[in-house]
Amino acid sequence: MTLRRTVLAAVAAAAVCAPAAALAQAAPQFFRIGTGSAGGTYYPIGGIIANAISCPPGAPCGEAGGTAGVPGLVAVAQATQGSVQNVNLIQSGNAESAFSQSDVAHWAYTGTGLFEGRPKLERLRFIAHLFPEHIHAVVRRDSPIRGFEDLRGKRIAIGLQASGARIGSELILEANGLRAGRDYTAEFLNQAQGTERMQDRGLDATFTVVGYPAAAFSEFCARSGCRFLPIAGPNAQRVIERAPFYGTGTIPRGAYEGLEEDVPTLTVGAVWLVRDSVPEELVYGITRALWSDVTRNLLERGHAKGREIVRQNALQGRGVVPFHPGAERYYREAGMLN
């Protein structure tokens, strides 16, 4: 009798545990991507990539199933203040991955540049270069401001406190002899907040680092009219000497309504970083999904900047932080690394 009860108890336990095991097996694995503010480019691109690399439990995975995502993965794009907050989120474990300007990533990892004297954020690892970002120095179309010399004494939005946009804005303004508090009043606002204040004439200019076309500027230029201050010549070179990750580029005519000429400016790469503790197999699958044909189509259709996220540029700026082993394995197998 005792043996029979023991067997029945074991069968009952197995019946209870089997569904639990099945549920555990089907439980999704969540993966956070820190992006930026809703009016910029990081956030919408992050949403597209999160959708592309996801394949929730029960969904068909593989390119034939409509997604090239990682089986069981649910990726989520989170709005943040931008690059500086993002690298700290990865370091602290409050995000598995995030986007960052390449200069911010390198300075944070090495404790150099504008991160001099701070603890090194040594848990950052490289997945891919995504696209170039452009310095936007924007004023109203009817503004009397024509160049940097006209910004003295003005009110300028330079990005949120924990953003790479703020770092880039301050670099460029300092290269033009302008320091916050002494030569201009700095407002720590994102693109959407800055353009709203400019429309109400509560600000004179908005600076940021973002891939064009950025939604906030598209809306502002269509609604109120805008102009972009050119950044070229010796002033641009002074920024590049201080921050070698910057290069020269152009915001092309037609990128925003009313922009009739190309505008010379500076660029810096946007990179996708991941925490060193994320498993190699998972990052390998994510990297493979990122560069699949299905993801390519989603990026082409989803955002103008998505067309610039191409595999042949994936390794630009790869030295900003070390590779994650999973990403490195993908690139080696793809013949992109020796």
C-alpha positions in Angstrom: 0.0 0.0 0.0 2.8 2.3 0.9 4.5 1.6 -2.4 1.3 2.2 -4.4 0.9 5.6 -2.6 4.5 6.5 -3.4 4.0 5.7 -7.1 0.7 7.6 -7.3 2.4 10.6 -5.6 5.3 10.5 -8.1 2.8 10.3 -11.0 0.9 13.3 -9.6 4.1 15.2 -9.1 5.1 14.5 -12.7 1.7 15.6 -13.9 2.2 18.9 -12.1 5.8 19.4 -13.1 5.4 18.6 -16.7 3.2 21.7 -17.6 5.5 23.8 -15.4 8.5 22.6 -17.4 6.7 23.3 -20.6 5.8 26.7 -19.5 9.4 27.4 -18.4 10.6 26.2 -21.8 8.1 28.6 -23.5 8.9 31.6 -21.3 10.2 34.5 -23.4 13.7 35.9 -23.0 13.5 39.7 -22.8 16.3 41.9 -24.3 16.3 45.6 -23.7 17.7 48.1 -26.2 18.4 51.6 -24.8 17.7 54.2 -27.6 17.0 57.9 -27.3 14.2 60.4 -27.2 11.1 59.9 -29.3 11.9 62.9 -31.6 15.3 61.6 -32.6 16.5 58.7 -34.8 17.7 56.1 -32.2 14.1 55.4 -30.9 12.4 54.6 -34.2 15.4 52.6 -35.5 15.5 50.8 -32.1 11.9 49.8 -32.6 12.5 48.4 -36.0 15.6 46.4 -34.9 13.8 45.1 -31.8 11.0 43.8 -34.0 13.4 42.3 -36.4 15.5 40.3 -33.9 12.4 39.1 -31.9 10.7 35.8 -32.3 8.4 35.2 -29.3 7.6 31.7 -28.1 5.1 30.1 -30.5 5.9 32.4 -33.4 7.4 31.0 -36.6 11.1 31.7 -36.7 13.5 31.9 -39.6 13.2 34.0 -42.7 10.5 31.7 -44.2 8.3 32.5 -41.2 8.3 36.2 -41.7 10.9 37.0 -39.0 14.6 36.2 -38.9 14.5 36.7 -35.1 16.1 34.6 -32.4 13.7 31.9 -31.1 12.1 32.8 -27.8 13.5 36.3 -27.8 11.4 39.4 -27.1 13.4 42.6 -27.7 12.1 45.9 -26.4 13.3 49.4 -27.5 13.3 51.7 -24.5 13.3 55.5 -24.7 16.2 57.1 -22.9 18.1 60.4 -22.8 20.7 59.1 -25.2 24.3 57.9 -25.4 25.7 58.9 -22.0 22.7 57.4 -20.2 22.8 54.3 -22.4 26.4 53.4 -21.7 25.7 53.7 -18.0 22.6 51.5 -18.3 24.7 48.8 -19.9 27.4 49.1 -17.3 24.8 48.9 -14.4 22.9 46.0 -16.0 19.7 48.0 -16.4 19.8 47.4 -20.1 21.3 44.4 -22.0 22.2 46.7 -25.0 21.9 50.2 -26.3 22.9 52.6 -29.0 25.7 55.2 -28.6 27.8 57.7 -30.4 31.1 56.0 -31.1 33.1 58.8 -29.3 31.0 58.5 -26.2 31.4 54.7 -26.2 35.2 54.9 -26.5 35.6 57.6 -23.9 33.3 55.8 -21.4 35.1 52.4 -21.9 38.6 53.9 -21.5 37.9 56.7 -19.0 39.4 59.2 -21.4 38.3 62.3 -23.2 35.2 63.8 -21.7 35.0 60.8 -19.3 38.5 61.6 -17.8 38.6 61.0 -14.1 35.5 58.8 -14.1 35.4 55.0 -13.5 35.8 53.1 -16.7 32.7 51.4 -18.1 34.5 48.2 -18.9 31.4 46.0 -19.5 30.7 47.6 -22.9 31.0 45.4 -26.0 30.6 46.0 -29.7 27.9 44.5 -31.9 27.8 46.7 -35.0 28.2 50.2 -36.5 24.7 51.3 -37.6 24.8 54.7 -39.4 26.5 58.1 -39.4 24.9 60.8 -37.2 25.1 64.5 -38.3 25.4 67.6 -36.2 22.3 69.7 -36.6 22.6 73.4 -35.7 19.2 74.7 -36.4 17.5 78.2 -36.2 14.2 79.6 -37.4 14.2 80.6 -41.1 13.4 84.2 -40.0 16.2 84.3 -37.4 18.9 86.9 -37.8 21.5 84.3 -36.8 23.7 83.5 -39.8 26.8 82.0 -38.1 28.4 81.0 -34.9 29.5 84.5 -34.1 25.8 85.5 -33.9 25.1 82.9 -31.1 26.9 84.9 -28.4 24.4 85.8 -25.7 21.7 83.6 -27.1 19.6 80.7 -25.7 20.6 77.4 -27.2 19.2 73.9 -26.6 22.2 71.5 -26.5 20.6 68.2 -25.7 19.6 66.3 -22.6 22.2 66.2 -19.7 22.9 62.4 -20.2 23.1 62.5 -24.0 25.9 62.4 -26.6 24.1 65.3 -28.3 25.1 67.5 -25.4 28.8 66.4 -25.6 28.8 67.0 -29.4 27.1 70.4 -29.1 29.5 71.6 -26.4 32.5 70.5 -28.4 31.4 72.4 -31.5 30.4 75.6 -29.6 33.7 75.6 -27.7 35.6 75.2 -31.0 33.8 78.4 -32.0 34.9 80.2 -28.8 31.6 79.8 -27.0 31.3 78.5 -23.5 28.0 77.7 -21.6 27.2 80.2 -18.9 29.8 82.7 -20.2 28.9 83.2 -23.8 25.4 81.6 -24.2 22.6 80.2 -22.0 22.4 76.4 -22.3 19.1 74.6 -22.2 19.2 70.9 -21.6 16.4 69.8 -24.0 15.9 67.1 -26.5 15.1 67.8 -30.2 11.3 67.9 -29.8 11.5 70.2 -26.7 14.0 72.4 -28.4 12.0 72.9 -31.6 8.8 73.5 -29.6 10.6 76.3 -27.7 12.0 77.7 -30.9 8.5 77.8 -32.4 7.3 79.8 -29.4 10.5 82.0 -29.7 11.6 80.9 -26.3 14.9 79.7 -27.8 17.3 81.0 -30.4 18.9 77.8 -31.7 18.8 74.0 -31.2 21.9 71.8 -31.5 22.0 68.0 -31.5 23.7 65.0 -33.0 21.2 62.8 -34.9 20.8 60.9 -38.1 18.7 62.8 -40.6 15.8 63.1 -41.1 14.9 63.5 -37.4 11.2 63.7 -36.8 11.3 66.7 -34.6 13.2 68.8 -37.2 11.1 67.5 -40.0 8.0 68.8 -38.2 9.6 72.1 -37.2 10.9 72.9 -40.7 7.5 72.1 -42.3 5.6 74.1 -39.7 7.8 77.1 -38.9 10.6 77.1 -41.5 14.2 76.4 -40.6 17.8 77.1 -41.5 21.0 75.0 -40.7 24.2 76.7 -39.7 27.2 75.2 -41.7 30.1 73.7 -39.8 33.2 73.6 -41.9 36.8 74.8 -42.2 39.1 75.5 -39.3 36.3 75.3 -36.7 35.3 71.8 -37.9 39.0 70.7 -37.9 39.4 71.9 -34.3 36.6 69.6 -33.2 38.1 66.6 -35.2 41.5 67.2 -33.5 39.9 67.0 -30.1 37.5 64.2 -31.0 39.0 62.0 -33.8 35.8 60.0 -34.1 34.2 63.0 -35.8 34.5 63.5 -39.6 33.1 65.8 -42.2 29.7 65.2 -43.8 26.7 66.8 -45.4 23.0 67.2 -44.6 21.7 67.1 -48.2 19.3 69.5 -49.7 15.8 68.1 -49.5 16.5 66.2 -46.3 14.1 68.7 -44.6 11.4 70.9 -46.1 12.8 74.2 -47.4 16.4 73.0 -47.3 17.5 74.0 -50.8 21.3 73.5 -50.5 23.6 71.0 -49.0 24.8 71.9 -45.6 28.4 71.0 -44.6 28.6 69.6 -41.0 30.3 67.0 -38.8 29.4 63.3 -38.4 30.0 60.6 -35.8 29.1 56.9 -36.0 26.1 55.4 -34.1 27.1 52.0 -32.7 25.2 49.2 -31.1 26.7 48.0 -27.8 25.9 45.1 -25.6 26.8 44.0 -22.0 29.7 41.6 -21.7 27.6 39.2 -19.6 25.0 38.5 -22.4 25.5 34.9 -23.6 27.7 34.4 -26.7 25.0 32.3 -28.4 22.4 34.9 -28.0 24.5 37.8 -29.3 25.6 35.6 -32.2 21.9 35.0 -33.1 21.1 38.7 -32.7 23.9 39.7 -35.0 22.9 37.2 -37.6 19.3 38.4 -37.4 20.4 42.1 -37.7 22.1 41.4 -41.0 19.4 39.1 -42.5 17.4 39.9 -45.7 14.2 40.2 -43.7 15.7 42.8 -41.4 17.1 44.6 -44.5 13.6 44.9 -45.8 12.2 46.1 -42.5 14.9 48.8 -42.3 14.3 49.9 -45.9 10.6 50.4 -45.4 10.6 51.6 -41.8 12.8 54.7 -41.7 14.9 56.8 -44.1 18.0 56.2 -42.0 17.4 52.5 -42.2 18.7 52.5 -45.7 22.2 53.4 -44.4 22.3 50.4 -42.0 24.1 48.0 -44.2 26.4 45.0 -43.5 29.3 46.4 -45.5 29.6 49.2 -42.9 29.0 47.0 -39.9 32.7 47.1 -38.7 33.3 50.8 -39.1 34.6 52.1 -35.8 34.9 48.6 -34.4 37.8 49.7 -32.2 35.7 51.9 -30.0 35.2 49.0 -27.5 36.1 45.3 -27.7 33.9 42.9 -29.7 31.4 40.8 -27.9 32.5 37.2 -28.7 29.1 36.4 -30.2 29.3 39.3 -32.7 32.9 38.5 -33.5 32.0 34.9 -34.2 29.3 36.0 -36.7 31.7 38.3 -38.5 34.4 35.7 -38.7 32.0 33.1 -40.1 30.8 35.7 -42.6 34.3 36.3 -43.8 34.3 39.9 -42.6 37.2 39.4 -40.2 40.5 37.6 -40.7 
